[in-house]
Amino acid sequence: MTYEMIRTARDGDVLTITLNRPERLNAAPPQMFDEIAEAIDDLAGARALLIHGEGRAFCSGADLAARSYRPVGGGEGAFEALTGSYNPTMLKLSRLPVPIVSAVSGAAAGIGCSLALAADFCIAGESAYFLQAFVNIGLIPDGGASWMLARLIGKARATEMMLLGERVHGPKAADWGLIYKAVADERVLGEAAALAARLAAGPTRALGLMRQGLAEALDGDYAAALSREAANQRNAANTADAMEGGASFLAKRKPVFQGR
């Protein structure tokens, strides 16, 4: 399928989504997120998702110049864009049954920061940075940032990012636990692609249940987590990959998972 603001490509079991507005540092109108949602609606058997940006930035945030997103001077456009495009896409990503890797070069700002951090593994370049700049234009973080940042790095650091609106570069983001790791700029996409391929070769159903369990654990209590783990373990144990895992363990060989 052809899109205007993203590209998609399939490499083995990995689906790659490339944000493709390099002339605008991949600033994201609502249409870009609509296209991302459409692309992930049809994974076509892909077992991992990789997201990165074309050019010098991952995503510089929502495109404030887009006609469908005009928060300055009136909030209805922003509200409609969030509830109609940005938020539904973020929810779809959170519920995806396969692991997600993001590769961040340059800016991951505003909604772009939220998109990058929605991945299970975020790999950033040493010169890349994460930014919540809303305070500079009198707006508030969106795309789930207030929920996400507090859980990833705690209240104090989330407050720093949101209320001061300063850049957090790759190494600092990794040190904080905001992202998985920071690497040399030229290695970002290669490392992210290798990790996505590794995940795509894993026990897909079990990985999806892990994603679900982690997301639910952030809002649930210990007893609920124990019950959910038992139910999910039953589901995982009934998969062909679990049977292969047990057989390979007994045979002392490396498992070959098929995603079933």
Buried (B, 14 or more C-beta within 10 A) or exposed (E): EEBEBBBBEEEEBBBBBBBBBEEBBBBBBBBBBBBBBBBBEEBEEBBBBBBBBBBEBBBBBBBBEBEBBBBEEEEEBBEBBBEEBBBBBBEBBBEBEBBBBBBBBBBBBBBBBBBBBBBBBBBBBBBBBBBBBBBEEEBEBBBBBBBBBBEBBEEEBBEBBBEEBEBBBBBBBBEBEBBBBBBEBEBBBEBBBEBBBBBBBBBBBBBBBBBBBEEEBEEBEEEEBEEBBEEBBEEBEEBEBBEBBEEBEEEEEEBEBBBE
